[in-house]
Amino acid sequence: MCPHASIWSDPLAMLADAARDLGAGEQALFDVLSAGYPHAALQRHDVLLERSGATRRDLHRLLTAAGFRDLAELQARVADKLNDELRTPAARFEVRLGPAARAGLLPRMTVLESDNVATTLSELDDNGALSLAVDALLGARRRWITGACRSHAFAHLLATDLSAVLGQVALVGGPAGREIDVLTDAGPHDVLVAFALRRYDASTLRLAGAFAGTGGTVVAVTDDAAGPLAEHASICLTAATASASFSDSPTAVAAVVHALATLTAARSKAAGRRLARREEAVRRLTPYAEP
């Protein structure tokens, strides 16, 4: 790999090093990128070429000399760097949704969200964490799901889908709160799936830590494998949350929820029977109005 391409290098510095060794077209491209950095690096290639007067070949030469396969890789690196540095929604709003960043916003979102899902599911398959989480859920006596604030939506989604195919699934946290009941009843054969994303709700962290202390299995769904929730987890499912918005992306987290519920259903011997019984209950209670 080109020496410019260290994952620890600043993308702009990598481009600067490469541009010094190239021609006028590549230098003009770098001037446009540096003048409007980081927003300019997130523009479409045709916008960059029009503003710089460079050619597609110039762009290709600059990117490859800097160690990037293509513009998409550069943009992913810039987005990752911004994601790490911008700690609050207010800070992210100014950088990501200000006037200079609005052009090409939807295409950037499309690329980022696709990459988040593909990277997350591929890594969880490769490292075996998703399979371990499914094993834990299937082998558990009781299964609790928790998450607060924004993460409560993911917890609610997983609890809803899991309860369709497994018994003894309960949602805790949120407005009602059942944390004391959880710790009263929890034991080594129980599982807590906990959701916490930056800035990591303190009540979720306390519950996860206390649950781990009972000998139960904590499955963390989070955005940082070295973060505060992961410290309490036996199994950590890490989702990529790079975003073009003021909020971190929820897309890969939702994909993890969907994959976890789907794989659990596929491997549960009783899932089909439970779904059939639920359909019968639906028929008897008729919660849905027929057209």
SERO-4910 file (N, C-alpha, C, O; in steps of 0.05 Angstrom, whole numbers):
BEGIN
 pado doro    nc1    nc2    nc3   cac1   cac2   cac3    cc1    cc2    cc3    oc1    oc2    oc3
  Met    A     17    -24      0      0      0      0     18     25      0     40     25     11
  Cys    A      8     46    -12     22     71    -13     27     81     15      9     79     32
  Pro    A     51     92     21     57    101     48     39    123     58     37    127     82
  His    A     26    138     39      8    159     48    -17    149     61    -31    164     75
  Ala    A    -23    123     58    -49    113     64    -53    102     93    -72     87     98
  Ser    A    -35    109    111    -38    100    139    -65    110    149    -74    132    145
  Ile    A    -79     91    163   -105     99    174   -104    121    195   -124    133    201
  Trp    A    -80    126    205    -77    146    226    -71    174    213    -71    194    227
  Ser    A    -65    175    187    -59    200    174    -83    217    170   -105    207    167
  Asp    A    -79    243    170   -101    261    163   -105    261    133    -86    263    118
  Pro    A   -130    257    123   -135    256     94   -124    280     79   -113    277     57
  Leu    A   -127    304     90   -117    328     76    -87    327     74    -76    335     53
  Ala    A    -73    319     95    -44    317     94    -35    297     73    -15    301     60
  Met    A    -50    275     71    -43    254     51    -46    266     23    -29    260      6
  Leu    A    -67    281     18    -71    293     -8    -49    314    -13    -40    317    -36
  Ala    A    -41    329      7    -21    350      3      6    337     -5     19    347    -23
  Asp    A     13    316      9     38    302      2     38    292    -27     58    294    -41
  Ala    A     15    281    -35     13    271    -62     14    293    -83     27    290   -104
  Ala    A      0    315    -78     -3    337    -98     24    349   -104     29    358   -126
  Arg    A     42    350    -84     69    362    -88     85    348   -110    102    360   -123
  Asp    A     79    322   -114     95    306   -133     81    304   -160     91    290   -177
  Leu    A     58    317   -164     43    314   -188     42    340   -204     56    359   -198
  Gly    A     23    341   -223     23    364   -241      3    386   -233     -7    386   -211
  Ala    A     -2    404   -253    -19    427   -247    -48    420   -242    -61    432   -225
  Gly    A    -58    400   -256    -86    392   -253    -91    381   -225   -110    387   -212
  Glu    A    -72    364   -216    -75    352   -189    -72    373   -168    -86    372   -147
  Gln    A    -54    393   -172    -50    414   -153    -75    432   -152    -83    441   -130
  Ala    A    -88    437   -175   -112    453   -175   -134    438   -160   -150    451   -145
  Leu    A   -136    412   -163   -156    397   -147   -150    399   -118   -169    402   -102
  Phe    A   -125    396   -110   -118    399    -82   -125    426    -71   -135    428    -48
  Asp    A   -120    447    -87   -127    474    -78   -157    477    -72   -164    489    -52
  Val    A   -174    465    -89   -203    466    -84   -210    450    -59   -226    459    -43
  Leu    A   -198    426    -57   -204    410    -34   -195    423     -7   -210    422     12
  Ser    A   -171    435     -7   -161    446     18   -176    472     25   -180    478     48
  Ala    A   -184    488      5   -197    513     10   -224    509     23   -232    525     40
  Gly    A   -238    487     16   -264    482     27   -265    458     45   -287    447     50
  Tyr    A   -242    449     55   -241    425     71   -255    428     98   -252    450    110
  Pro    A   -271    409    108   -275    382     98   -298    379     78   -301    359     65
  His    A   -315    401     76   -338    398     59   -331    392     30   -345    376     17
  Ala    A   -310    405     19   -304    401     -9   -297    372    -15   -303    362    -36
  Ala    A   -285    358      4   -278    330      0   -302    312     -1   -300    289    -10
  Leu    A   -325    322      7   -350    306      7   -367    313    -17   -390    303    -19
  Gln    A   -357    330    -35   -372    337    -59   -371    315    -80   -353    298    -79
  Arg    A   -390    315    -99   -389    296   -122   -364    302   -139   -355    325   -140
  His    A   -355    282   -153   -331    286   -170   -335    307   -191   -317    321   -198
  Asp    A   -360    308   -203   -364    327   -224   -363    356   -214   -354    374   -228
  Val    A   -371    361   -189   -369    387   -177   -340    394   -173   -332    417   -179
  Leu    A   -324    376   -163   -296    381   -159   -282    387   -185   -265    405   -186
  Leu    A   -288    372   -206   -275    376   -231   -283    403   -243   -266    417   -255
  Glu    A   -308    411   -241   -316    436   -251   -303    460   -237   -295    479   -249
  Arg    A   -301    458   -211   -290    480   -195   -260    482   -199   -249    504   -197
  Ser    A   -246    460   -204   -217    460   -207   -207    462   -235   -184    470   -240
  Gly    A   -224    456   -255   -216    455   -282   -199    430   -288   -186    429   -310
  Ala    A   -198    411   -270   -182    387   -274   -198    366   -289   -222    369   -295
  Thr    A   -184    344   -296   -197    322   -310   -201    298   -292   -191    298   -270
  Arg    A   -217    279   -301   -220    254   -286   -194    240   -281   -189    229   -260
  Arg    A   -176    242   -301   -150    229   -298   -134    243   -276   -121    229   -260
  Asp    A   -136    269   -274   -122    284   -253   -132    275   -226   -117    271   -207
  Leu    A   -159    273   -223   -171    264   -198   -161    236   -191   -154    231   -168
  His    A   -161    218   -210   -153    191   -205   -124    190   -196   -117    176   -177
  Arg    A   -107    205   -209    -78    206   -202    -74    217   -174    -58    206   -159
  Leu    A    -88    238   -167    -85    250   -141    -94    230   -119    -80    226    -99
  Leu    A   -116    218   -123   -127    199   -103   -109    175    -99   -103    167    -77
  Thr    A   -101    163   -121    -85    139   -119    -57    145   -108    -45    129    -93
  Ala    A    -46    168   -115    -20    176   -105    -21    181    -74     -2    176    -60
  Ala    A    -44    189    -65    -48    194    -36    -55    168    -21    -56    168      3
  Gly    A    -60    146    -36    -65    121    -24    -95    113    -22   -102     94     -8
  Phe    A   -112    127    -36   -140    121    -36   -148    106    -62   -137    112    -83
  Arg    A   -165     86    -59   -174     72    -83   -190     89   -102   -187     88   -126
  Asp    A   -207    106    -90   -225    123   -106   -235    145    -88   -228    148    -65
  Leu    A   -253    162    -99   -264    184    -84   -281    175    -61   -282    187    -40
  Ala    A   -295    152    -65   -312    142    -43   -296    135    -19   -305    140      4
  Glu    A   -272    124    -22   -255    117      1   -246    142     15   -246    143     40
  Leu    A   -238    163      0   -230    188     12   -253    199     28   -250    208     51
  Gln    A   -277    199     17   -300    211     31   -307    195     56   -315    207     76
  Ala    A   -304    169     55   -309    153     78   -289    159    101   -297    160    124
  Arg    A   -264    163     93   -244    170    113   -249    197    126   -246    201    150
  Val    A   -256    217    109   -262    243    119   -287    242    138   -287    255    159
  Ala    A   -307    227    130   -331    225    146   -325    212    173   -335    220    194
  Asp    A   -308    191    173   -300    178    198   -285    197    216   -290    197    240
  Lys    A   -268    213    205   -252    232    221   -271    252    233   -268    259    257
  Leu    A   -290    263    218   -309    282    228   -326    269    250   -332    282    270
  Asn    A   -334    244    245   -351    230    265   -337    228    292   -350    230    312
  Asp    A   -311    224    291   -296    221    316   -292    248    330   -293    249    355
  Glu    A   -290    269    315   -283    295    326   -307    311    336   -305    327    354
  Leu    A   -330    307    323   -354    323    329   -370    308    350   -385    290    343
  Arg    A   -368    317    375   -379    301    397   -408    308    404   -422    292    416
  Thr    A   -418    331    395   -446    339    402   -462    344    377   -451    350    356
  Pro    A   -489    340    379   -506    346    356   -503    375    346   -504    380    322
  Ala    A   -499    394    364   -496    422    355   -471    425    338   -471    439    318
  Ala    A   -449    413    347   -424    415    332   -427    401    305   -417    411    284
  Arg    A   -440    379    304   -444    364    279   -462    380    260   -458    379    235
  Phe    A   -482    394    270   -500    409    253   -484    431    238   -488    434    214
  Glu    A   -467    445    252   -452    467    239   -435    457    216   -433    469    195
  Val    A   -422    434    220   -404    423    200   -418    409    177   -412    412    154
  Arg    A   -438    393    184   -451    375    165   -475    387    150   -481    378    128
  Leu    A   -489    406    162   -513    415    150   -513    446    145   -534    457    139
  Gly    A   -490    458    148   -487    486    142   -489    490    112   -489    471     97
  Pro    A   -490    516    103   -493    522     74   -473    508     56   -479    499     35
  Ala    A   -447    507     66   -426    496     49   -428    466     46   -417    454     27
  Ala    A   -443    453     63   -445    424     63   -470    413     50   -473    388     48
  Arg    A   -488    430     42   -515    421     34   -514    408      6   -531    391      0
  Ala    A   -496    417    -11   -495    407    -38   -487    377    -37   -467    370    -25
  Gly    A   -503    361    -51   -496    332    -52   -501    317    -26   -490    296    -21
  Leu    A   -518    329     -8   -523    316     18   -536    289     15   -526    270     28
  Leu    A   -556    286     -1   -570    260     -3   -551    239    -15   -551    216     -5
  Pro    A   -536    244    -37   -517    224    -46   -496    216    -25   -489    192    -23
  Arg    A   -487    235     -9   -468    228     12   -481    210     33   -469    190     42
  Met    A   -506    216     39   -520    199     58   -524    171     47   -521    151     62
  Thr    A   -530    169     22   -534    142      9   -509    125     11   -510    102     18
  Val    A   -486    138      5   -460    123      7   -454    115     35   -446     92     41
  Leu    A   -457    134     54   -450    128     82   -468    107     94   -458     88    107
  Glu    A   -494    109     89   -512     89    101   -507     61     90   -508     41    105
  Ser    A   -502     59     64   -496     33     52   -471     22     64   -469     -2     70
  Asp    A   -450     39     66   -425     29     77   -428     21    106   -416      1    115
  Asn    A   -443     36    122   -447     29    150   -459      1    153   -449    -15    169
  Val    A   -480     -5    138   -493    -31    140   -475    -53    131   -472    -73    144
  Ala    A   -462    -49    107   -445    -70     96   -421    -76    115   -415    -99    120
  Thr    A   -409    -55    125   -385    -58    142   -393    -72    168   -380    -90    178
  Thr    A   -415    -63    180   -424    -74    206   -431   -103    204   -420   -119    220
  Leu    A   -448   -110    186   -457   -138    184   -434   -157    176   -432   -180    185
  Ser    A   -417   -147    158   -394   -163    150   -375   -169    173   -366   -191    177
  Glu    A   -369   -148    189   -351   -152    212   -363   -170    233   -349   -186    245
  Leu    A   -389   -166    238   -402   -183    259   -404   -212    250   -404   -230    267
  Asp    A   -405   -217    224   -404   -244    214   -376   -255    216   -372   -278    224
  Asp    A   -356   -239    208   -329   -249    209   -319   -254    237   -305   -275    241
  Asn    A   -325   -237    256   -315   -241    283   -332   -260    300   -324   -267    323
  Gly    A   -355   -268    289   -371   -288    303   -388   -277    326   -402   -292    339
  Ala    A   -388   -250    330   -403   -239    352   -433   -242    349   -447   -247    368
  Leu    A   -443   -239    325   -472   -242    320   -481   -270    326   -502   -274    338
  Ser    A   -466   -290    318   -473   -318    323   -472   -324    353   -489   -338    364
  Leu    A   -453   -312    368   -452   -316    397   -476   -303    410   -487   -314    429
  Ala    A   -484   -280    400   -508   -267    412   -533   -284    408   -550   -286    426
  Val    A   -535   -296    384   -558   -313    379   -558   -337    397   -579   -345    408
  Asp    A   -535   -349    401   -532   -372    419   -541   -364    447   -555   -380    461
  Ala    A   -532   -341    456   -539   -332    483   -570   -328    486   -581   -336    506
  Leu    A   -582   -316    466   -611   -312    467   -626   -339    467   -646   -342    482
  Leu    A   -618   -357    450   -632   -383    449   -628   -399    474   -646   -414    481
  Gly    A   -605   -397    487   -600   -413    510   -609   -401    536   -606   -413    557
  Ala    A   -619   -376    535   -626   -362    560   -652   -372    572   -670   -381    558
  Arg    A   -654   -369    598   -680   -375    612   -699   -351    609   -722   -354    602
  Arg    A   -688   -326    613   -703   -302    609   -686   -282    593   -662   -283    595
  Arg    A   -700   -265    578   -686   -246    561   -697   -218    566   -721   -213    561
  Trp    A   -680   -200    574   -688   -172    578   -674   -155    557   -652   -160    549
  Ile    A   -688   -134    548   -678   -116    528   -680    -88    539   -701    -81    550
  Thr    A   -659    -72    538   -660    -45    549   -645    -25    532   -627    -32    517
  Gly    A   -654     -1    535   -641     22    521   -656     47    529   -681     46    534
  Ala    A   -643     69    531   -655     94    540   -653    115    518   -636    114    500
  Cys    A   -671    135    520   -671    158    501   -673    147    473   -691    131    467
  Arg    A   -656    155    455   -657    146    427   -654    116    425   -666    103    408
  Ser    A   -637    104    442   -633     76    441   -657     59    449   -658     36    443
  His    A   -676     72    463   -700     57    471   -716     48    446   -729     27    447
  Ala    A   -714     63    424   -728     55    400   -717     28    389   -732     11    380
  Phe    A   -690     25    390   -678      0    380   -685    -23    399   -691    -45    390
  Ala    A   -685    -17    425   -692    -38    445   -721    -47    441   -727    -71    442
  His    A   -739    -28    436   -767    -34    431   -770    -51    406   -786    -70    406
  Leu    A   -756    -44    385   -757    -60    360   -748    -88    364   -761   -107    355
  Leu    A   -726    -92    378   -715   -119    382   -734   -135    400   -739   -158    395
  Ala    A   -744   -123    421   -762   -137    439   -787   -146    425   -797   -168    429
  Thr    A   -798   -128    408   -822   -135    393   -817   -159    374   -833   -177    373
  Asp    A   -795   -158    359   -789   -180    340   -782   -206    354   -790   -227    346
  Leu    A   -766   -204    376   -759   -229    390   -782   -242    403   -785   -266    404
  Ser    A   -800   -226    415   -823   -237    429   -842   -252    410   -858   -269    419
  Ala    A   -840   -247    384   -856   -261    364   -846   -290    361   -862   -308    353
  Val    A   -821   -295    367   -810   -322    362   -798   -335    387   -792   -359    386
  Leu    A   -796   -320    409   -785   -331    434   -803   -323    457   -815   -301    457
  Gly    A   -804   -340    477   -818   -333    502   -799   -319    521   -775   -318    516
  Gln    A   -809   -309    543   -793   -296    564   -776   -273    553   -752   -273    559
  Val    A   -788   -256    538   -774   -232    528   -788   -207    540   -813   -205    538
  Ala    A   -773   -190    553   -785   -166    565   -769   -141    560   -744   -142    561
  Leu    A   -783   -120    553   -770    -94    549   -769    -79    576   -789    -77    590
  Val    A   -746    -69    583   -743    -53    607   -729    -27    601   -717    -23    580
  Gly    A   -732     -8    620   -722     19    616   -743     36    603   -766     28    602
  Gly    A   -735     59    594   -754     78    583   -771     90    605   -763     90    628
  Pro    A   -794    101    598   -811    115    618   -820     98    641   -820    108    664
  Ala    A   -827     72    636   -838     56    658   -816     47    677   -817     52    702
  Gly    A   -795     34    667   -773     26    683   -779      1    700   -798      1    716
  Arg    A   -763    -20    696   -766    -44    712   -739    -55    720   -735    -79    724
  Glu    A   -720    -37    723   -692    -45    728   -690    -61    754   -674    -80    756
  Ile    A   -704    -53    775   -702    -67    801   -713    -95    798   -701   -114    809
  Asp    A   -735    -99    783   -745   -126    779   -725   -143    764   -722   -167    770
  Val    A   -711   -131    745   -691   -146    729   -670   -157    748   -663   -181    747
  Leu    A   -659   -140    764   -637   -148    782   -646   -167    804   -631   -184    813
  Thr    A   -671   -164    812   -682   -182    832   -684   -211    821   -678   -230    836
  Asp    A   -691   -214    796   -696   -240    784   -672   -251    768   -672   -275    763
  Ala    A   -653   -235    761   -632   -243    743   -614   -264    755   -608   -264    779
  Gly    A   -604   -281    737   -585   -302    746   -566   -309    723   -568   -298    701
  Pro    A   -549   -329    727   -529   -337    707   -541   -347    681   -527   -347    660
  His    A   -566   -355    680   -578   -366    656   -595   -345    641   -610   -352    623
  Asp    A   -592   -320    648   -608   -299    636   -590   -281    619   -566   -279    622
  Val    A   -604   -266    601   -590   -249    582   -602   -221    583   -626   -218    583
  Leu    A   -585   -201    582   -593   -173    579   -581   -163    553   -556   -162    550
  Val    A   -597   -155    534   -587   -141    510   -590   -111    516   -612   -101    519
  Ala    A   -568    -97    516   -568    -68    523   -558    -52    500   -538    -58    487
  Phe    A   -573    -30    494   -566    -12    473   -556     14    485   -570     26    502
  Ala    A   -533     24    477   -523     50    486   -504     61    465   -484     48    458
  Leu    A   -510     84    455   -493     97    435   -484    124    447   -495    134    466
  Arg    A   -463    135    435   -453    160    447   -476    180    448   -489    185    428
  Arg    A   -481    193    471   -464    197    494   -470    178    517   -464    185    539
  Tyr    A   -479    154    512   -480    132    531   -496    138    557   -485    149    576
  Asp    A   -521    132    556   -539    137    579   -529    123    604   -523     99    604
  Ala    A   -526    139    626   -515    128    650   -532    106    663   -521     88    675
  Ser    A   -558    108    661   -576     88    673   -572     61    659   -573     40    672
  Thr    A   -568     61    633   -563     36    618   -537     24    627   -535     -1    630
  Leu    A   -516     40    630   -490     30    639   -492     18    667   -479     -2    672
  Arg    A   -506     31    685   -509     21    712   -523     -6    712   -515    -25    725
  Leu    A   -545     -8    696   -560    -33    695   -543    -56    683   -542    -78    693
  Ala    A   -528    -49    661   -511    -70    649   -490    -79    668   -484   -103    670
  Gly    A   -477    -61    683   -457    -68    702   -468    -85    724   -456   -105    732
  Ala    A   -491    -78    735   -504    -93    756   -513   -120    747   -510   -140    761
  Phe    A   -523   -122    722   -532   -147    711   -509   -166    708   -510   -190    714
  Ala    A   -486   -156    697   -462   -172    694   -453   -183    721   -443   -205    723
  Gly    A   -458   -167    743   -450   -176    769   -466   -199    780   -458   -213    798
  Thr    A   -490   -203    769   -507   -226    777   -498   -252    764   -507   -274    771
  Gly    A   -479   -250    745   -470   -274    730   -485   -277    703   -479   -296    688
  Gly    A   -504   -260    698   -519   -261    672   -502   -251    649   -481   -239    653
  Thr    A   -511   -257    625   -496   -249    601   -507   -223    591   -531   -219    586
  Val    A   -489   -204    587   -496   -178    575   -487   -178    546   -463   -181    540
  Val    A   -506   -173    528   -500   -169    500   -502   -139    495   -524   -128    497
  Ala    A   -480   -126    488   -480    -98    482   -484    -92    453   -471   -105    436
  Val    A   -502    -74    447   -504    -63    419   -496    -34    421   -511    -18    433
  Thr    A   -474    -27    410   -462     -1    414   -446      8    390   -445     -7    370
  Asp    A   -434     31    391   -419     42    369   -389     42    374   -373     51    357
  Asp    A   -380     31    396   -352     32    403   -344      7    419   -353      3    441
  Ala    A   -328    -10    407   -320    -35    419   -303    -31    444   -300    -49    460
  Ala    A   -293     -6    448   -277      0    472   -292     20    489   -280     32    507
  Gly    A   -318     24    484   -333     44    498   -343     35    525   -338     12    533
  Pro    A   -358     52    539   -366     45    567   -386     22    569   -386      8    589
  Leu    A   -403     18    549   -422     -5    551   -407    -31    546   -413    -51    559
  Ala    A   -388    -31    528   -373    -55    521   -358    -66    545   -353    -90    547
  Glu    A   -351    -48    564   -336    -57    588   -352    -77    604   -340    -94    618
  His    A   -378    -76    603   -395    -94    619   -405   -118    603   -419   -135    614
  Ala    A   -398   -120    578   -410   -140    560   -393   -166    558   -369   -165    557
  Ser    A   -408   -188    556   -395   -213    548   -393   -215    518   -374   -227    508
  Ile    A   -412   -203    504   -413   -203    475   -418   -174    466   -436   -161    477
  Cys    A   -403   -164    447   -406   -137    438   -412   -136    408   -396   -146    392
  Leu    A   -435   -125    401   -443   -121    373   -439    -91    367   -454    -74    376
  Thr    A   -418    -85    351   -411    -58    345   -422    -50    318   -417    -63    298
  Ala    A   -436    -27    318   -448    -17    293   -434      9    284   -427     26    301
  Ala    A   -429     11    258   -418     36    247   -440     57    246   -462     52    237
  Thr    A   -434     82    255   -454    103    257   -445    128    243   -455    150    249
  Ala    A   -426    126    224   -417    150    209   -442    163    196   -460    149    186
  Ser    A   -442    189    196   -466    203    188   -460    229    173   -439    241    177
  Ala    A   -479    237    156   -478    263    143   -497    283    157   -501    305    147
  Ser    A   -509    275    179   -528    291    193   -518    300    220   -496    294    228
  Phe    A   -535    316    234   -528    324    261   -529    301    281   -516    302    302
  Ser    A   -544    280    275   -545    257    292   -530    234    280   -528    231    255
  Asp    A   -518    217    297   -504    193    288   -524    175    274   -548    173    281
  Ser    A   -515    161    253   -532    144    237   -544    121    253   -530    107    267
  Pro    A   -571    117    251   -583     94    264   -585     69    246   -594     48    255
  Thr    A   -578     72    220   -584     52    200   -571     25    206   -585      4    206
  Ala    A   -546     25    212   -532     -1    218   -541    -13    244   -541    -37    247
  Val    A   -548      4    264   -559     -6    289   -585    -21    284   -589    -43    295
  Ala    A   -602     -9    268   -628    -22    262   -622    -48    246   -636    -68    250
  Ala    A   -602    -48    229   -595    -72    214   -585    -95    233   -591   -118    229
  Val    A   -571    -87    254   -562   -107    274   -586   -119    288   -588   -143    292
  Val    A   -605   -102    295   -630   -111    308   -644   -131    290   -652   -153    299
  His    A   -647   -124    265   -661   -141    246   -646   -167    242   -659   -189    241
  Ala    A   -620   -166    239   -604   -190    235   -606   -208    260   -608   -233    257
  Leu    A   -604   -197    284   -605   -212    308   -632   -227    311   -633   -250    318
  Ala    A   -654   -212    306   -680   -225    308   -684   -246    286   -695   -267    292
  Thr    A   -674   -241    262   -678   -259    240   -662   -285    245   -673   -307    241
  Leu    A   -637   -283    252   -621   -306    257   -630   -323    281   -629   -347    281
  Thr    A   -640   -308    301   -651   -323    324   -676   -338    316   -679   -362    324
  Ala    A   -693   -326    300   -717   -340    291   -710   -364    274   -722   -386    276
  Ala    A   -690   -361    257   -682   -383    239   -671   -407    254   -674   -430    245
  Arg    A   -659   -402    277   -646   -424    292   -663   -434    315   -655   -453    329
  Ser    A   -686   -421    320   -703   -430    341   -721   -452    332   -735   -449    312
  Lys    A   -721   -475    346   -738   -498    338   -767   -492    342   -784   -504    329
  Ala    A   -774   -474    360   -802   -469    367   -813   -444    354   -836   -437    358
  Ala    A   -797   -430    338   -805   -404    327   -830   -407    309   -848   -391    311
  Gly    A   -830   -427    292   -853   -431    274   -879   -436    289   -899   -425    283
  Arg    A   -877   -454    309   -901   -459    325   -911   -435    340   -935   -430    342
  Arg    A   -892   -419    351   -900   -395    366   -913   -375    347   -933   -363    355
  Leu    A   -902   -371    324   -914   -353    304   -942   -362    297   -961   -345    294
  Ala    A   -946   -388    294   -973   -398    287   -992   -393    310  -1015   -386    305
  Arg    A   -983   -397    334  -1001   -392    357  -1007   -362    359  -1030   -355    367
  Arg    A   -988   -345    353   -993   -316    353  -1014   -309    332  -1031   -292    337
  Glu    A  -1012   -321    309  -1032   -315    288  -1060   -323    297  -1080   -310    291
  Glu    A  -1061   -346    311  -1087   -354    322  -1098   -335    343  -1121   -328    344
  Ala    A  -1079   -325    359  -1087   -305    379  -1096   -279    366  -1116   -267    375
  Val    A  -1082   -272    345  -1091   -248    330  -1119   -252    318  -1135   -234    319
  Arg    A  -1123   -276    307  -1150   -281    296  -1172   -279    317  -1193   -268    312
  Arg    A  -1166   -290    340  -1187   -290    361  -1192   -263    373  -1214   -255    378
  Leu    A  -1170   -248    377  -1173   -221    389  -1178   -199    369  -1186   -177    376
  Thr    A  -1174   -205    344  -1179   -187    321  -1170   -158    328  -1187   -140    328
  Pro    A  -1144   -154    333  -1135   -126    338  -1134   -109    312  -1133    -85    314
  Tyr    A  -1135   -122    289  -1133   -108    264  -1160   -108    250  -1174   -128    249
  Ala    A  -1168    -85    240  -1192    -83    224  -1188    -94    196  -1169    -85    183
  Glu    A  -1205   -112    188  -1202   -124    161  -1213   -103    141  -1232    -90    146
  Pro    A  -1200   -102    117  -1210    -83     97  -1237    -92     86  -1248    -79     68
***
